[in-house]
Amino acid sequence: MNLTEIAHNNGFFDQSHFNKELKLFTGKSPKTFFERKQIW
């Protein structure tokens, strides 16, 4: 599953909004967050 699909499946209109919220919530970029496999 790519980031666009994850964003849409979680109610975000587009990937950029998902990226911004993930960064605010975790303090990490999506790339860093998912590379470390810190799935909620």
PDB file of N, CA, C and O in Angstrom:
ATOM      1  N   MET A   1       0.853  -1.172   0.000  1.00  0.00           N
ATOM      2  CA  MET A   1       0.000   0.000   0.000  1.00  0.00           C
ATOM      3  C   MET A   1       0.901   1.237   0.000  1.00  0.00           C
ATOM      4  O   MET A   1       1.846   1.323   0.784  1.00  0.00           O
ATOM      5  N   ASN A   2       0.605   2.182  -0.872  1.00  0.00           N
ATOM      6  CA  ASN A   2       1.418   3.401  -0.917  1.00  0.00           C
ATOM      7  C   ASN A   2       0.820   4.491  -0.017  1.00  0.00           C
ATOM      8  O   ASN A   2      -0.277   4.327   0.518  1.00  0.00           O
ATOM      9  N   LEU A   3       1.541   5.594   0.145  1.00  0.00           N
ATOM     10  CA  LEU A   3       1.093   6.651   1.053  1.00  0.00           C
ATOM     11  C   LEU A   3      -0.215   7.297   0.620  1.00  0.00           C
ATOM     12  O   LEU A   3      -1.010   7.704   1.468  1.00  0.00           O
ATOM     13  N   THR A   4      -0.449   7.398  -0.671  1.00  0.00           N
ATOM     14  CA  THR A   4      -1.708   7.968  -1.147  1.00  0.00           C
ATOM     15  C   THR A   4      -2.877   7.099  -0.717  1.00  0.00           C
ATOM     16  O   THR A   4      -3.899   7.618  -0.268  1.00  0.00           O
ATOM     17  N   GLU A   5      -2.745   5.800  -0.845  1.00  0.00           N
ATOM     18  CA  GLU A   5      -3.804   4.877  -0.413  1.00  0.00           C
ATOM     19  C   GLU A   5      -4.005   4.947   1.096  1.00  0.00           C
ATOM     20  O   GLU A   5      -5.141   4.936   1.570  1.00  0.00           O
ATOM     21  N   ILE A   6      -2.925   5.018   1.844  1.00  0.00           N
ATOM     22  CA  ILE A   6      -3.025   5.130   3.303  1.00  0.00           C
ATOM     23  C   ILE A   6      -3.756   6.414   3.673  1.00  0.00           C
ATOM     24  O   ILE A   6      -4.631   6.410   4.539  1.00  0.00           O
ATOM     25  N   ALA A   7      -3.392   7.520   3.011  1.00  0.00           N
ATOM     26  CA  ALA A   7      -4.040   8.804   3.281  1.00  0.00           C
ATOM     27  C   ALA A   7      -5.537   8.731   3.008  1.00  0.00           C
ATOM     28  O   ALA A   7      -6.338   9.129   3.853  1.00  0.00           O
ATOM     29  N   HIS A   8      -5.919   8.232   1.849  1.00  0.00           N
ATOM     30  CA  HIS A   8      -7.340   8.147   1.495  1.00  0.00           C
ATOM     31  C   HIS A   8      -8.092   7.192   2.411  1.00  0.00           C
ATOM     32  O   HIS A   8      -9.236   7.466   2.775  1.00  0.00           O
ATOM     33  N   ASN A   9      -7.479   6.084   2.788  1.00  0.00           N
ATOM     34  CA  ASN A   9      -8.130   5.118   3.680  1.00  0.00           C
ATOM     35  C   ASN A   9      -8.336   5.666   5.085  1.00  0.00           C
ATOM     36  O   ASN A   9      -9.135   5.130   5.853  1.00  0.00           O
ATOM     37  N   ASN A  10      -7.618   6.729   5.420  1.00  0.00           N
ATOM     38  CA  ASN A  10      -7.736   7.327   6.744  1.00  0.00           C
ATOM     39  C   ASN A  10      -8.430   8.680   6.715  1.00  0.00           C
ATOM     40  O   ASN A  10      -8.307   9.476   7.646  1.00  0.00           O
ATOM     41  N   GLY A  11      -9.162   8.931   5.630  1.00  0.00           N
ATOM     42  CA  GLY A  11     -10.019  10.105   5.569  1.00  0.00           C
ATOM     43  C   GLY A  11      -9.360  11.395   5.119  1.00  0.00           C
ATOM     44  O   GLY A  11      -9.968  12.459   5.231  1.00  0.00           O
ATOM     45  N   PHE A  12      -8.140  11.335   4.616  1.00  0.00           N
ATOM     46  CA  PHE A  12      -7.478  12.538   4.134  1.00  0.00           C
ATOM     47  C   PHE A  12      -7.805  12.745   2.666  1.00  0.00           C
ATOM     48  O   PHE A  12      -7.932  11.788   1.901  1.00  0.00           O
ATOM     49  N   PHE A  13      -7.939  14.009   2.283  1.00  0.00           N
ATOM     50  CA  PHE A  13      -8.270  14.352   0.903  1.00  0.00           C
ATOM     51  C   PHE A  13      -7.116  14.043  -0.040  1.00  0.00           C
ATOM     52  O   PHE A  13      -7.321  13.608  -1.173  1.00  0.00           O
ATOM     53  N   ASP A  14      -5.899  14.275   0.445  1.00  0.00           N
ATOM     54  CA  ASP A  14      -4.726  13.991  -0.387  1.00  0.00           C
ATOM     55  C   ASP A  14      -3.526  13.650   0.493  1.00  0.00           C
ATOM     56  O   ASP A  14      -3.573  13.776   1.716  1.00  0.00           O
ATOM     57  N   GLN A  15      -2.468  13.222  -0.150  1.00  0.00           N
ATOM     58  CA  GLN A  15      -1.285  12.764   0.571  1.00  0.00           C
ATOM     59  C   GLN A  15      -0.584  13.898   1.312  1.00  0.00           C
ATOM     60  O   GLN A  15      -0.028  13.675   2.387  1.00  0.00           O
ATOM     61  N   SER A  16      -0.600  15.099   0.762  1.00  0.00           N
ATOM     62  CA  SER A  16       0.115  16.201   1.412  1.00  0.00           C
ATOM     63  C   SER A  16      -0.479  16.532   2.779  1.00  0.00           C
ATOM     64  O   SER A  16       0.261  16.847   3.711  1.00  0.00           O
ATOM     65  N   HIS A  17      -1.799  16.463   2.910  1.00  0.00           N
ATOM     66  CA  HIS A  17      -2.418  16.706   4.213  1.00  0.00           C
ATOM     67  C   HIS A  17      -2.074  15.584   5.192  1.00  0.00           C
ATOM     68  O   HIS A  17      -1.823  15.838   6.370  1.00  0.00           O
ATOM     69  N   PHE A  18      -2.063  14.367   4.708  1.00  0.00           N
ATOM     70  CA  PHE A  18      -1.667  13.230   5.546  1.00  0.00           C
ATOM     71  C   PHE A  18      -0.224  13.408   6.022  1.00  0.00           C
ATOM     72  O   PHE A  18       0.069  13.218   7.202  1.00  0.00           O
ATOM     73  N   ASN A  19       0.668  13.768   5.109  1.00  0.00           N
ATOM     74  CA  ASN A  19       2.076  13.960   5.469  1.00  0.00           C
ATOM     75  C   ASN A  19       2.230  15.008   6.562  1.00  0.00           C
ATOM     76  O   ASN A  19       2.981  14.812   7.517  1.00  0.00           O
ATOM     77  N   LYS A  20       1.514  16.127   6.418  1.00  0.00           N
ATOM     78  CA  LYS A  20       1.600  17.214   7.391  1.00  0.00           C
ATOM     79  C   LYS A  20       1.100  16.764   8.763  1.00  0.00           C
ATOM     80  O   LYS A  20       1.747  17.037   9.774  1.00  0.00           O
ATOM     81  N   GLU A  21      -0.027  16.088   8.809  1.00  0.00           N
ATOM     82  CA  GLU A  21      -0.582  15.626  10.080  1.00  0.00           C
ATOM     83  C   GLU A  21       0.297  14.557  10.734  1.00  0.00           C
ATOM     84  O   GLU A  21       0.473  14.553  11.953  1.00  0.00           O
ATOM     85  N   LEU A  22       0.843  13.659   9.924  1.00  0.00           N
ATOM     86  CA  LEU A  22       1.727  12.629  10.470  1.00  0.00           C
ATOM     87  C   LEU A  22       2.961  13.266  11.089  1.00  0.00           C
ATOM     88  O   LEU A  22       3.405  12.853  12.161  1.00  0.00           O
ATOM     89  N   LYS A  23       3.515  14.265  10.421  1.00  0.00           N
ATOM     90  CA  LYS A  23       4.693  14.970  10.939  1.00  0.00           C
ATOM     91  C   LYS A  23       4.358  15.684  12.248  1.00  0.00           C
ATOM     92  O   LYS A  23       5.158  15.655  13.184  1.00  0.00           O
ATOM     93  N   LEU A  24       3.196  16.321  12.329  1.00  0.00           N
ATOM     94  CA  LEU A  24       2.787  16.989  13.567  1.00  0.00           C
ATOM     95  C   LEU A  24       2.574  15.985  14.697  1.00  0.00           C
ATOM     96  O   LEU A  24       2.931  16.258  15.843  1.00  0.00           O
ATOM     97  N   PHE A  25       2.000  14.839  14.386  1.00  0.00           N
ATOM     98  CA  PHE A  25       1.670  13.824  15.390  1.00  0.00           C
ATOM     99  C   PHE A  25       2.898  13.063  15.882  1.00  0.00           C
ATOM    100  O   PHE A  25       3.031  12.803  17.078  1.00  0.00           O
ATOM    101  N   THR A  26       3.798  12.704  14.956  1.00  0.00           N
ATOM    102  CA  THR A  26       4.934  11.846  15.316  1.00  0.00           C
ATOM    103  C   THR A  26       6.258  12.592  15.406  1.00  0.00           C
ATOM    104  O   THR A  26       7.204  12.110  16.029  1.00  0.00           O
ATOM    105  N   GLY A  27       6.328  13.773  14.782  1.00  0.00           N
ATOM    106  CA  GLY A  27       7.588  14.495  14.722  1.00  0.00           C
ATOM    107  C   GLY A  27       8.528  13.959  13.656  1.00  0.00           C
ATOM    108  O   GLY A  27       9.691  14.357  13.590  1.00  0.00           O
ATOM    109  N   LYS A  28       8.025  13.052  12.820  1.00  0.00           N
ATOM    110  CA  LYS A  28       8.847  12.427  11.787  1.00  0.00           C
ATOM    111  C   LYS A  28       8.155  12.529  10.439  1.00  0.00           C
ATOM    112  O   LYS A  28       6.928  12.568  10.349  1.00  0.00           O
ATOM    113  N   SER A  29       8.968  12.570   9.397  1.00  0.00           N
ATOM    114  CA  SER A  29       8.400  12.545   8.053  1.00  0.00           C
ATOM    115  C   SER A  29       7.817  11.159   7.798  1.00  0.00           C
ATOM    116  O   SER A  29       8.226  10.196   8.447  1.00  0.00           O
ATOM    117  N   PRO A  30       6.875  11.039   6.871  1.00  0.00           N
ATOM    118  CA  PRO A  30       6.331   9.715   6.565  1.00  0.00           C
ATOM    119  C   PRO A  30       7.417   8.716   6.176  1.00  0.00           C
ATOM    120  O   PRO A  30       7.363   7.550   6.568  1.00  0.00           O
ATOM    121  N   LYS A  31       8.404   9.175   5.403  1.00  0.00           N
ATOM    122  CA  LYS A  31       9.479   8.274   4.989  1.00  0.00           C
ATOM    123  C   LYS A  31      10.213   7.713   6.204  1.00  0.00           C
ATOM    124  O   LYS A  31      10.421   6.503   6.304  1.00  0.00           O
ATOM    125  N   THR A  32      10.603   8.583   7.119  1.00  0.00           N
ATOM    126  CA  THR A  32      11.310   8.139   8.319  1.00  0.00           C
ATOM    127  C   THR A  32      10.415   7.265   9.181  1.00  0.00           C
ATOM    128  O   THR A  32      10.851   6.229   9.683  1.00  0.00           O
ATOM    129  N   PHE A  33       9.180   7.673   9.353  1.00  0.00           N
ATOM    130  CA  PHE A  33       8.248   6.926  10.190  1.00  0.00           C
ATOM    131  C   PHE A  33       8.050   5.505   9.682  1.00  0.00           C
ATOM    132  O   PHE A  33       8.141   4.554  10.458  1.00  0.00           O
ATOM    133  N   PHE A  34       7.783   5.348   8.399  1.00  0.00           N
ATOM    134  CA  PHE A  34       7.504   4.022   7.858  1.00  0.00           C
ATOM    135  C   PHE A  34       8.764   3.189   7.636  1.00  0.00           C
ATOM    136  O   PHE A  34       8.689   1.960   7.640  1.00  0.00           O
ATOM    137  N   GLU A  35       9.922   3.828   7.442  1.00  0.00           N
ATOM    138  CA  GLU A  35      11.172   3.070   7.343  1.00  0.00           C
ATOM    139  C   GLU A  35      11.466   2.356   8.649  1.00  0.00           C
ATOM    140  O   GLU A  35      12.023   1.259   8.655  1.00  0.00           O
ATOM    141  N   ARG A  36      11.095   2.977   9.744  1.00  0.00           N
ATOM    142  CA  ARG A  36      11.346   2.395  11.063  1.00  0.00           C
ATOM    143  C   ARG A  36      10.226   1.458  11.501  1.00  0.00           C
ATOM    144  O   ARG A  36      10.258   0.903  12.600  1.00  0.00           O
ATOM    145  N   LYS A  37       9.241   1.292  10.630  1.00  0.00           N
ATOM    146  CA  LYS A  37       8.129   0.373  10.847  1.00  0.00           C
ATOM    147  C   LYS A  37       7.401   0.625  12.171  1.00  0.00           C
ATOM    148  O   LYS A  37       7.030  -0.312  12.879  1.00  0.00           O
ATOM    149  N   GLN A  38       7.207   1.896  12.485  1.00  0.00           N
ATOM    150  CA  GLN A  38       6.484   2.259  13.688  1.00  0.00           C
ATOM    151  C   GLN A  38       5.010   2.417  13.356  1.00  0.00           C
ATOM    152  O   GLN A  38       4.448   3.507  13.464  1.00  0.00           O
ATOM    153  N   ILE A  39       4.404   1.339  12.960  1.00  0.00           N
ATOM    154  CA  ILE A  39       2.991   1.363  12.597  1.00  0.00           C
ATOM    155  C   ILE A  39       2.170   1.420  13.883  1.00  0.00           C
ATOM    156  O   ILE A  39       2.483   0.743  14.862  1.00  0.00           O
ATOM    157  N   TRP A  40       1.116   2.235  13.866  1.00  0.00           N
ATOM    158  CA  TRP A  40       0.307   2.409  15.079  1.00  0.00           C
ATOM    159  C   TRP A  40      -0.364   1.139  15.425  1.00  0.00           C
ATOM    160  O   TRP A  40      -1.093   1.077  16.415  1.00  0.00           O
TER     161      TRP A  40
END
